[in-house]
């Protein structure tokens, strides 16, 4: 009797385990219930960067009574890793809002679906800026729809520039002189983010592009000219040595509390500066030029998860979100620019106009570079770090970076 | 002492013993499953992955080719790997040294009786209890070049985390700061185990404080000290959060310890296979050290 009871219990236990496993499988077609999942890294509903998206999705929810969208916020640092793990578990979201430069990686790994046929029927691909659209392309196939775009430009403190009798610089040579003039007791001329890793590579990339360098061939006269100047400005103190430990938020704080007269940053901080530092008098200018004045494109694409059970629903959500009429009111609140050229900006905001103009000259890694963008950018930041701290000459730093880049791209 | 038990009784008692054991072992099942799934399986999976060709596509498909020792050959042939290994050793060595010295000093201090001792000791333990995210960020703020408290106090403008040498010192101090209270507790327990009569006898023989410390405290504290050093080494060697939060491995890779190096390989570069090699090394080094430790401990017991 005793043994039998134990046996029954054991079998019952096994059955329970099996039941749990079956539930985890989720074979049930989700389309029936009209439920969609959307993963993003903008923020939670209470944050200024997250709320606009939740509001926009709620509008969609209200417009489609038979559908509910479950929006999930995953912080940026964990986002790609979570997507990967979910892909391995075959539990990807229906829609994922992914980094534009990560799209190629996600596509080649089979994490997001080919949208070619749907896009063909939709026929709106020509409405998008070329650089934005290019980030969705891998081997002639389309793996996402650009959601928003963002560009980098120069923020400057009007008061400080006036006091020093300095005009917003239009060339990099002017930038160096201006930054030097603006550097005074306890204040630096220009704030940038130069932190370890990809984030700190944005300004070196902008500077090298301006010199006419190509980002996969940085060990060149152009690459050297670009990096040399940044390192020189850091050594001279016109850019704080602390920039090597700052992320973009830190650079913004330096500018916001008057510790830096200028900063190179994205449009993300426009509303934040206005709200948090209403007394600060500032404006934005186009990036200084050398041979070119290209900005770094910062953007996200909407993609459909490879294991989505409701791709039609997902596509409906994506195309609804991209309607010019919706973007028109969403983008200014979100501090982002349109990735398509048929969205009227009725905000009449001169600052937004500068960013929009800057966006016309946006750079994004090409198809060859995109899957390794994070790696290449890490190597570039290391070159800035080495040359700025004086642990290597610009020449040697770029040689080392080039070797690492070649190594990354070869695989 | 020998007890003779009739053969028959021995048999029956053995069978009941076995049956009872079977039931008792059942209660172990949840714990074994838990440890198996959360510790052993990932550990084994990681080691297996270090012998496979695993990139982002293989993670998704779940199918990876075995490549033998290729990943190890790749990593062992890379100067970055050895640089990171060396940085790990410097960081760990520095942290263990500072932790031990500070922990011993604190333990000696708290070994004496004085009013408020318990309260003070409990407050010190806070450093150890504090989540690393909090302590690492506090250190980052304290050491900030422009608005950091340290610069304000010293009247300097040094970017502690922006230069390779000072960044290493900073992460070592921050780690030692949080580990020292833990070392103190262990060493304090060791100190309390030393009989007071030894010191009394030494005093009668005319030994001074330094002689007492060198001839009695240090030798008798050796087993506890070894344990402290080993535990501290293991937890420091695998530290990721303090370093990552304070410097992200920078500047210019100066504080890129092995766990940070592995993290970058895996989650920035999506090279899971070679990252697994790095994390396997993170496992191997402490295990080898522990073996030496237990061997020396056994020798001491035999002696």
Interface residues (C-beta under 8 A of the other chain):
Chain A: X6 X80 X81 X84 X87 X88 X105 X108 X109 X110 X111 X195 X196 X197 X198 X240 X241 X242 X244 X245 X254 X259 X306 X374 X375 X378 X382 X385 X386 X389 X391 X408
Chain B: X23 X26 X55 X56 X57 X59 X60 X61 X62 X144 X145 X146 X159 X161 X162 X163 X164 X247 X248 X249 X250 X251 X252 X253 X264 X267 X268 X269 X270
